[in-house]
Amino acid sequence: MSQVMLEQAFLLMMYSFAAFWMWTLISVGFLLATPKTFLQKYFCPPYFRSGEVVVFSAFPANLIRNVMFIRLLASPSSGKVRGLNEAYLDVPSWLIAYAKVLYVSLIAVLIWMFGILVFWGCYFAYDRWLA
């Protein structure tokens, strides 16, 4: 593989990691926009165990909780196991639309990152063992 193509592939990998961090920063907006009443109602027992509530209340684990609620609002059927499939009724419709945009963009970014990592894995395997 030529040096120019390697440099471009490396830049694509760096852009995909940057996209993931940008998505994380944008999702903080969702964290700030989530109504406190929604969190008080649904982020407590019986929906979550008390240990989960403690762990997911502080930084950086509250970002994981944020992603869980993004998925819950974007795809209400994902809350069936915990009994949260009606939780989307307690938030404004614009927040549900925001969650759907974030959810689809997260899936796209993760698929892209996985593809780039597979490319580099195949490239290094070919370069090291097959060439």
N, C-alpha and C positions, 0 to 999 in steps of 0.2 A: 504494500500500500504506500502511496506517495506521501511525502512529508506534508504537503498541503492538505490532502484528504484527512490525514491524522489530526492536523491542527483544527480543521473544521469539525470533525467528529468530537474532539475534545471540547470545543466551544459549545457544541450542541449539548453535551453532557453538563457543562457548567450552567448554561441557560436553563436546563431542566431543573437543576438544583435551585437556581435562583427563583424559578417559577414556583417551586414548592414553598420556599420561604416567603415569597410574596403572597401566596395563598394563605399561609399561616397569619400573616399580618392583616390581610383582609378579613379573615375569619374572626379576628379579635373584635372587629366591628359588630359581628353577630353576637359575640359575648356581651358587648356593652349594650346592644339593642334588645337583648332578651329581657322581658319583663320580670321583675323580682317576684311578683306573685306567681308566675309560671314556675320559676325555680323552687319557690317555697312549697308549692302544691305538689309538684311531681318529682323533685329531687330530695326525697325523704322516704323513710320506710312507709309503706310496704313495697314500694317500687324498687328501691335500692336498699341494700343492707347498710347497717349503720357504719360499718368499716369502709364501705365504698363511699358513703357520704363524706366521711372524714378525709379520705385520701383524695377524692376528686374535688374537694373544696379549695385546695391550696394550689398555688403555682408550683410546677408546670403541669400538674395533672388536671387542672381545670380546663386546659386546652383539649385534653382528651374528652372530658365531659362535654365541652363545646361541640366537638365533632359528633359525639353521640346524639346530642340534641339536634344538630343539623340534619343528621340522617333520619332522626325521628320525625322531624317536620317535613322533610322532603319526601320521605316514604313512610307514611303512617303505619303500614302493615309491619314494619320492622320492630315496632314496639309491642307486638302481640304477646311475646313471651313474658314481658314484665307487666302486661296489662295497660300499656300506654297507647293503644291504638286510637284513642279518642282525644289525645292530648293536643292535637293540632287545632281543636276547636277553641282553645283558650288563648290563642295568639292572633295578632292581626294578620290579614291576608298578605300584606306587603312583606312581613317577616317570613311567611311560608315561601313566597316567591324568591326572596333573598336566599333562603336555605336551599331551595331547588337549584338555583344558579351555583351556589357554593358546592353543592353535592356533585353536580355534573362536572364542574370544573376540577374538583378534586379527583374524580375518577379519571378524567382526561390527563391530568398532570401525572398521576401515579402510573397509568398505562404507558405514558411517554417515558417516564423515568425507568420503568422496568424494561422497556424496549431498548433504551440506550445502554442499560447495564447488561442486557443479554448480548447486544452487539459487541460491547467491549470484552465480555467473557468469551464469546466465540472468536473474536479477533486474537486475543491473547492465547487461547487454546490452539488455534491454527498456527500462530506465529511460533509458539514454543514447541508443540509436539508434532505438528503435521508438516511444517514447512522444511 
